[in-house]
Amino acid sequence: MPNCERLAVCPMFALFSKKATLGVWTSFYCQSNFSLCERLKLFQAGQTAPPNLLPNGKLLNVRQHEKR
């Protein structure tokens, strides 16, 4: 199965400082079930996703997860 067309440019990656956490999202949404990704759905509809929108449609509280 191919990867998501937005994998290389998705701004979601900047939200995570821990590669393991990002890996969970990437393996489930970016490398397999990307048609379920809410970020991709918005992009395909011509809309911009909020930077803190997770692939499952929930908003990440960026303050709690800021890089240190």
C-alpha positions in Angstrom: 0.0 0.0 0.0 1.4 3.4 -0.9 2.0 6.2 1.7 -0.2 9.3 2.0 0.4 11.9 -0.6 1.0 14.5 2.1 3.4 12.5 4.2 6.5 14.5 3.3 4.8 17.9 4.0 2.3 17.4 6.8 2.7 20.0 9.5 1.5 17.6 12.1 5.1 16.2 12.4 6.3 19.4 14.0 3.9 18.9 17.0 5.8 15.9 18.4 9.2 15.9 20.0 9.1 12.1 20.7 9.6 10.0 17.6 7.8 7.0 19.1 4.5 9.0 19.5 4.7 10.3 16.0 5.4 6.8 14.8 2.1 5.5 16.1 0.2 8.2 14.1 2.4 7.7 11.0 2.0 3.9 10.9 -1.7 4.0 11.4 -2.7 6.9 9.2 0.1 7.9 6.9 1.3 4.5 5.8 -1.9 2.5 5.8 -5.3 4.1 6.5 -4.6 7.5 5.2 -8.1 7.7 3.7 -9.3 8.0 7.3 -7.1 11.0 8.1 -9.1 14.1 8.9 -6.2 16.3 7.9 -6.1 14.7 4.5 -9.8 15.0 4.1 -9.7 18.7 4.7 -6.8 19.1 2.3 -8.6 17.2 -0.4 -11.7 19.5 0.2 -9.5 22.5 -0.4 -9.5 23.5 3.3 -6.6 24.1 5.6 -6.4 21.9 8.7 -5.6 23.5 12.0 -1.9 22.9 12.9 -2.9 20.9 16.0 -5.5 18.7 14.3 -4.7 15.1 14.8 -5.4 12.5 12.0 -8.3 11.1 14.1 -10.0 14.6 14.1 -9.2 15.5 17.7 -7.3 18.7 18.5 -4.0 18.3 20.3 -3.5 20.7 23.3 -0.2 22.1 22.0 0.6 23.7 25.4 0.9 20.2 27.0 3.0 18.8 24.2 5.3 21.7 23.4 8.9 20.8 22.5 11.3 21.5 25.4 
